[in-house]
């Protein structure tokens, strides 16, 4: 039977202050990231409404939360492939946002340097390359299946600077966005 532990003001203050005296007394998980931590974790403070409290690390694991790479609440490191899977899932769902190594490191509870090195080792591309690949793939979809202007597509894929978008698109595909659209679109492929 699962013991339900409430997020009291005392526990919330322990999380806010990274109070190590509460380590082992409870663990907190962040619903939006799927990661759980010790109260002393130095990661970015989550929104209170996204926090769940557990009496043990085993309870958090049973609810399918992953241990933080930074504070290691189970005493073990998350395997690199699983950690990178967390990052790629986050990128896949948030590629339209301004993503930096620092943003990813905060979200994934690690250092930017370690994140970059691990991501490259597992994926054989850097996080920046992966983000660009995701954005360019989505831009290709828009170019083929919509009548959106190139500037609008650039915004929709997270690149607000249109000239930079055009340059990056040509570097990655060999075509400008307009050329790509012309060469790849069939009349019936447009979405309503």
N, C-alpha and C positions, 0 to 999 in steps of 0.2 A: 504494500500500500504506500502510495507516494505521500510524503509529508509536504504540505504546502507551507512555504515560508513567505511571509509578507515583507514587502519593501517598506520598512519603517523609516521614520525620519533619521533615527540613529544609524541605520544601515546606509541610507543615502548619504549622510554626512561622512561616513567611513569611506565610501566610494569616492566622493568628491575630494577628500583630503588624502587619499591613498594610504589609509591607516593600516599599517602592517599588523597591528595588534588584533585585528579582526580576521587575519588570514587563518583559514581552517575553521572559523566559526560559521562562515557562509561563503558562497560563491555567487557571482552575478553573471548573467548571460544577457547578451544584446540580441534582441529578436531580429533586427535588421541585418546584422552581420553573420549570425549563426555561431558566434564565438562566446566562450565563457572565460571569466577571469577571477583572479583573487582580488579582494578589496584593495590591496596595495598596488595593483597594476598601474603603471604610469601612462597607459594609453589615453587617448582623447576621451573625455567624459561623454558618455552617451546621453541621449535624451531620456529623461526619467520614465516616460511612458513606454519606452522600448526595453526596459530592464525587467528581467525575471530573476528571482532569488531562489537559490537551491541550498539545501543543508549540506550537500556533499558534491564532490566532483562527479561521482558515479551517477547521481541523479541528473546532472546536466548532460552527461554523456548519453544516458538512457533516453533523454528527450531530444537527442540528435544534435546537440551543440558540440562544437569542436573546441579543443583547448587552445588558449591564446599562445602564440609563439613567443610573446614577450615575457609574460609572467609564469608560464608553464604550470598551470594549476594542478595538473596530474603528475608533475615531476618529470614528464616526458616531452620531447619535442614532437610537434605535429610532423609527420613525414613530408618531405619537400613536395612530392607530387600532390598531396592533399592540400597543402598550403597554396601552391600555385593554382590549383583548381578553384580555391576560394577567390583568388585574385582574378582569374579569367572570368569567373561567373560575375564578379562585381563589374569588371570592365564591360562584359557583354550586355549587362543591364544598365550601365551608366555611361556609355561611350559618348553620349551627347554632352556630358558635363566636362568642365575643365579638370582633367585628370593629370596629376603630377606624381612623381615618385613619393613625395611627401604625403599626398592624399592617400595613395594606395598603402603606404607604410602605416599610416594612422589607422586606416580601415582594417588592415590585416594584422595589426599589432606586431610590427617588426621595424627594423631600421631601413631607411631607403637603400643603403649600400647592400645590406644582406638580401633585401627583396630583389634588387636588380640582379645580383649575382645568382641567386637561386632561380629566379624566373628564367634567366638566360640559359642556365644549365639544363633545366627541365624542358623548356619550350624551344630552345635553340634560336630564339629571337629575344630582343629586349622588350620590356614592357611598352616602351614608346612605339616600337615597330608593331607590336601586337595591336595596340590602340589604333594606329594608322591603318593597319590591315582591316580591322573591323569597320572603321569609318569609310574606307574606300569601297569595301564590299557593299555597304549600305548605300553609298552614293551611286554605285553602279546600278543597284536595284531601282533607285529613284529615277535615274537617267533613262533606263529602259522602260519603266512602267508608269511614268508620270510625265506631266507637262510642266512640272515645277521649274522655275528659273534656276540657273546655276547658283546664284547668290543664296536663294532659299534652300537649296539642297545643302550647300556648305553650312548654313546655320543649323539645319536639321541633323547633320552628322557631327556637330560640335566644333566646327571651325568657322568662327565669325569673320575671319579675314578672307574675302573672296579671292584676291590675287594669290595668297598663300595656298588656298585650297586648289586653285587651278594648277599652280606649279607642282604641288605635291601629287595631285591626281595624275598629271602627265608623267612625273617621275616614276610613279608606281605602275601605271598602265601602258605608257607609251603614247597615250592620246590625251588631248585636251578633253574636258567634259563634253563639249559640243561635238567634237569629232567622235568620241565614244558613243554618244547618243545616236548620231547619224549612222554609224557602222553597225550598231547592235540592235536597233529598235525595229520591230516589225509593226505594221499598223495595228494589228490585233492585240499587241502586247500592252497597250496603254490601259491603265486602271481608270475607272470612272472618277 
